[in-house]
Amino acid sequence: MVRKIRKATREAGLTWDLEREGGRHSIYSLDGLRIPIGRHPGEVGNRYAEMVYRQCEPKLGKGWWR
């Protein structure tokens, strides 16, 4: 999931940086937009990934991951 976002941001000429590690989430910055991504075992399913992808839509465009 993170690789897919990183690739899309690179292609769009945006920045994708790890801001900090929280207790249970890694907080990334997508060109100034904060995106929390959980590190819980088994949490990253298709529905969770789509929720994170939708959080990236303001910067990458609607439906960018499809």
N, C-alpha and C positions, 0 to 999 in steps of 0.2 A: 504494500500500500504506500509506504513512504517513498519507495523507488519510483512508483508511478507518478506521484505528485512531484517529486524532484525532477523527473524527466519533463513533465508538462511545464513546470515553471522555467526550466532552462530553455525550452523551445519558445516560450512566450517572452523571454528576456526579463523575468522577474527574479526576486531573491527568495530562497527557501533556507532558513537557518534554524538550528536548534537553539531556542532561547534559554531554556533551563529544564532541569529534571525536577518534576514535582514528586509527591509521595507515591502516587500511582499512575501518573501520566507524564509524558514528555510533552513540553510545550514548544511548538514550532511557530515561526513567524513566516507567513507567506506575504512578502512585500508589505509588511506592516500589519497584516491581519493575523491575529493569534488563533492557532489551531491546536487544541489539546488532543493527543492521541494516547489512549490507554495502553498500558503494558501488562494487563492482566492475562494470565494464561488462558487460552481458548476464547478470548474476547473478540478477536479480530475475525468475525464472520462476514458474510456478504452484506448483511443488513448494516452492520457497524461500519464497514468500509464505505458503503454508499452514503451513510450519514456524514462521515468525515469528508467525502468527496463533495457533498452538497455544501459543506461549510466553506469549501474553496471556490465555489461558483462566483462570488462577487469579483474575484481577481482573474479566474481562468475562463469564465464564461459558462453559461447554462449547458449542462450535459457534457462537459468537456471530457469526461472519463469514458464515454461510450464509443 
